[in-house]
């Protein structure tokens, strides 16, 4: 689908399928304290959500999932393997998900993010997202629950 040159091996994007879930789950568990379950990923795939896989050579290094309904896109999950972070790969994947959502007829995108995930919040702000709401006690956390910032962007 797309190729991004950030190292000796180019990065490419392809459709995420059920056969990729073992590696996706491995990355999910390494990145998040409260990872998605395999059942959540399967449900997203069975529901026909836009699901992209980022690969470098034969290695899966990231993924993103968007639910596109009517005129809006909801970014459900975006993740880059820890050892591949801070190289612009998350930004590239986000931009591709936005472009594909826009091409599918979406006029805006929204997402939820933990307030403690300051790196992700900075990325979203730099790409034009604004904070539009807060969901109280949305995410499970070590000591109970953490709020979610709701962020959104309108496509021009």
C-alpha positions as CSV (number, residue, x, y, z in Angstrom):
1,X,0.0,0.0,0.0
2,X,2.5,2.7,1.2
3,X,6.3,2.6,1.6
4,X,8.1,4.9,4.1
5,X,11.9,5.0,4.1
6,X,13.2,5.5,7.7
7,X,16.0,2.9,7.9
8,X,17.9,0.5,5.6
9,X,14.6,-1.5,5.3
10,X,11.6,0.3,3.9
11,X,8.4,0.4,5.9
12,X,5.2,-0.7,4.2
13,X,1.5,-0.8,5.1
14,X,-0.9,-3.6,4.3
15,X,-4.2,-4.9,5.5
16,X,-4.2,-6.3,9.0
17,X,-5.7,-9.8,9.1
18,X,-6.4,-12.5,11.7
19,X,-3.2,-14.3,10.7
20,X,-1.3,-11.3,12.1
21,X,-2.9,-11.3,15.6
22,X,-0.2,-13.2,17.4
23,X,2.4,-10.6,16.7
24,X,-0.1,-7.7,17.1
25,X,-1.0,-9.0,20.5
26,X,2.7,-9.3,21.4
27,X,3.2,-5.6,20.6
28,X,0.0,-4.6,22.3
29,X,1.1,-6.2,25.5
30,X,4.5,-4.6,25.4
31,X,3.1,-1.1,24.8
32,X,0.0,-0.9,27.0
33,X,-0.6,-1.8,30.7
34,X,-4.2,-2.6,29.8
35,X,-4.0,-4.1,26.3
36,X,-6.8,-5.0,24.0
37,X,-7.8,-8.6,24.0
38,X,-7.6,-10.8,21.0
39,X,-11.4,-10.8,21.0
40,X,-11.5,-7.1,20.6
41,X,-9.1,-7.2,17.6
42,X,-11.2,-10.1,16.0
43,X,-14.4,-8.1,16.5
44,X,-12.8,-5.1,14.7
45,X,-11.7,-7.2,11.8
46,X,-15.1,-9.0,11.6
47,X,-16.9,-5.6,11.7
48,X,-15.0,-4.5,8.6
49,X,-13.1,-1.6,10.3
50,X,-10.1,-0.1,8.5
51,X,-7.2,-2.1,9.9
52,X,-3.7,-1.5,8.7
53,X,-0.5,-3.3,9.6
54,X,3.0,-1.6,9.4
55,X,5.8,-3.9,8.5
56,X,9.6,-3.5,8.1
57,X,10.9,-6.3,6.0
58,X,9.0,-9.3,7.5
59,X,8.7,-7.8,10.9
60,X,5.4,-6.3,12.1
61,X,6.2,-3.0,13.8
62,X,2.8,-1.3,14.2
63,X,-0.9,-1.2,13.4
64,X,-3.9,1.1,13.4
65,X,-7.6,0.5,13.4
66,X,-10.4,3.0,12.5
67,X,-14.1,2.6,12.5
68,X,-15.6,4.7,9.7
69,X,-19.4,5.4,10.0
70,X,-21.4,7.8,7.9
71,X,-19.3,11.0,7.9
72,X,-16.9,10.4,10.8
73,X,-14.0,8.2,11.6
74,X,-13.1,7.0,15.1
75,X,-9.5,6.1,15.6
76,X,-9.8,3.0,17.9
77,X,-6.1,1.9,18.2
78,X,-2.8,3.0,16.9
79,X,0.4,1.4,18.1
80,X,4.1,1.2,17.2
81,X,6.5,-1.3,18.7
82,X,8.5,0.3,21.5
83,X,11.9,-0.2,19.8
84,X,10.5,1.6,16.7
85,X,9.0,4.6,18.4
86,X,10.3,8.2,18.0
87,X,11.2,7.7,14.3
88,X,8.0,9.3,12.8
89,X,6.3,6.0,12.2
90,X,3.3,6.7,14.3
91,X,2.9,10.1,12.6
92,X,3.1,8.4,9.2
93,X,0.6,5.8,10.2
94,X,-1.8,8.4,11.6
95,X,-1.6,10.5,8.4
96,X,-2.3,7.4,6.3
97,X,-5.3,6.5,8.5
98,X,-6.6,10.1,8.2
99,X,-6.2,10.1,4.4
100,X,-7.9,6.8,4.0
101,X,-10.7,7.9,6.3
102,X,-11.2,11.1,4.3
103,X,-11.1,9.1,1.0
104,X,-13.9,6.9,2.5
105,X,-16.1,9.9,3.0
106,X,-15.4,10.8,6.6
107,X,-15.4,14.5,7.3
108,X,-13.8,14.3,10.7
109,X,-12.0,11.9,13.0
110,X,-12.1,11.6,16.8
111,X,-10.2,9.5,19.3
112,X,-9.8,8.9,23.0
113,X,-6.4,9.1,24.7
114,X,-5.2,8.8,28.3
115,X,-4.2,12.2,29.7
116,X,-1.0,10.4,31.0
117,X,0.0,9.6,27.4
118,X,1.6,13.0,26.8
119,X,3.6,11.8,23.8
120,X,0.5,10.7,21.9
121,X,-1.3,13.9,22.9
122,X,1.6,16.0,21.5
123,X,1.5,14.0,18.2
124,X,-2.3,14.5,17.9
125,X,-2.0,18.3,18.6
126,X,0.8,18.6,16.0
127,X,-1.4,16.9,13.4
128,X,-4.3,19.3,14.1
129,X,-6.4,17.5,16.6
130,X,-8.1,19.5,19.4
131,X,-9.4,18.4,22.8
132,X,-13.2,18.4,22.6
133,X,-14.3,16.5,25.7
134,X,-13.3,14.3,28.6
135,X,-14.8,11.0,29.6
136,X,-14.5,10.4,33.3
137,X,-13.2,7.1,34.5
138,X,-12.9,5.7,31.0
139,X,-9.7,3.6,31.1
140,X,-8.8,1.0,33.6
141,X,-5.7,2.0,35.6
142,X,-3.4,0.7,38.3
143,X,-5.4,2.5,41.0
144,X,-8.9,2.4,39.6
145,X,-9.7,4.4,36.4
146,X,-8.2,7.1,34.3
147,X,-10.1,9.7,32.3
148,X,-10.0,9.9,28.5
149,X,-9.4,13.0,26.6
150,X,-11.6,13.1,23.5
151,X,-9.8,14.7,20.6
152,X,-11.0,15.5,17.1
153,X,-10.1,17.0,13.8
154,X,-12.2,18.2,10.9
155,X,-10.9,17.4,7.4
156,X,-10.8,20.3,4.9
